[in-house]
Amino acid sequence: MTLMTDYRQSFLGSARARHNRFQDLENTRQWLKSLQEQAEQSVVRVPLAELEQWFFAADTGDLCHRSGKFFSITGLHCSPVARPGAWWEQPVINQPEIGILGILTREFEGIRYFLMQAKMEPGNVNKVQLSPTLQATYSNYSQAHKGRLPPYTQYFLDPAARVITSQLQSETGTRFFRKFNRNILLDLDSDPELLPGFRWLTLFEIQTLMAEDDMVNMDSRSVLSNIAYTSDETDNEGATIFLHSATSSTKGAMHTIDTLRQWLAQMRLKHALDTSLIPLNSVRDWVRDDWGIRHVSRNYFEVAGVRVQASDREVPLWFQPLLRHDGLGLAGFLCAETGGVLHFLLQAKPEPGIVGSVEIGPTVSLFDYQWRSEHVGGVHFLEHFQEPPADAILHSSIQSEEGGRFWALRNRFVVVRMPDAAAIEHPENFAWMTLSQLQQLSQGESLVNSEARTLLACLRLFQ
């Protein structure tokens, strides 16, 4: 279901709403900090053999949960269709179920608020970050873990719920195999019970917190990326350079939306990946020891086992594998004004876990940025992000990725403004588009990857 037009002005009003009727923004910062400091959470690495309820399948070597639910770590074989003989193999998270990422919204005194949760995830560097109202896999909300039902689940399973938007969106395509979540925004006309650990926030406050490091988690960013805006150009005091790009019509756009769809379809044909799941014990160039599964080069990620204790979760003690990462990644976006509208240079990015092989991603996207920038050559436009002039940086923040599956995976999101789009020559797998066009492409089928959706969510429309 696409975004209902009647809500666009409401979202814009929330993005400019600097006052919160419940508490001020500094109070929310201190609340989060206090929860992070007081969180009764312990994440301890353990040998893989000590992962209770997990086992290596005798025939495949896949790391599986004894319930047959949740997820498994299996192998993936990948080969670019256009490059016969080229291939690579890797472990991948296989979770063939659709989770719910949902946020309840409600208007108070004419301003739309979002019910956000301070949620602990084992892979978060600071334990607690702002998450959606509901963040649950099918195994969670079907209570496969025999624990409590996640709070507010009933609203998102109600067939009579007033749905603003409901979109299937992909997860990180380099780590998950064809994994989707349903991203939902609901509109309430009555107050739900406000439970501990939850707060009503305006979109202005959430975008302000997303300009800071490790405050708002990936699942929140994914849901909020579905928001579209409209503007009548009135009452836009304090608007940033991003507002016009986010609310622009086709006027001033370098390409039509149909042209961009055709471009992406062509890139999906040209850069298709042939992928197949294979037994984990047959994945080449990866080795397993007592403590993990890693690449022989010791680069890339590592599959590690952890014991997690957390008093405020549906289950207070559990074991699971996490994908462990060293180093900081980079999600870099070049932008430039053309036709009176700010455009962003986006890449048609192949990822092996994506249905259709290719989604729209950042101009530059690198895990473990420092090592890869020194050892991996030929990364288009990387030079623009290595030492950009301070006045060219329109946004810079460090954002955590999915803390329920990744251990300390973080990317620096950087937006660098260039003086002239026309002067930048780019390969055919790159295209300029406005924020409004990127948002249109994110509707319906999953065409925009999680890093590009973060761009849609976290750029502040008002100061």
Secondary structure, DSSP 8 states (H G I E B T S, - for coil): ----GGGHHHHHHHHH----SS--HHHHHHHHHHHHHH--EEEEEE-GGG-TTEEE-TTT--EEETTS-S-EEEEEEEEETTSTT--EEEEEEE--S-EEEEEEEEEETTEEEEEEEEEE-TT-TTSEEEE-SEEE-HHHHTTTTSS---TTHHHHT-TT--EEEEEEEE--TTTBSS-EEEEEEEEESS-----TTEEEEEHHHHHHHHTSTT-B-HHHHHHHTT------S-S-TTB-THHHHHH--STT-SS-HHHHHHHHHHHHHHT-EEEEEE-GGG-TTEEEETTEEEETTS-S-EEEEEEEEETTSSSSEEEEEEEE--S-EEEEEEEEEETTEEEEEEEEEE-TTSTTSEEEE-SEEESSHHHHHHH----TTTHHHHS--GGGEEEEEEEE--TTTEES-EEEEEEEE-S-STT----TTEEEE-HHHHHHHHSSS--B-HHHHHHHHHS-SB-
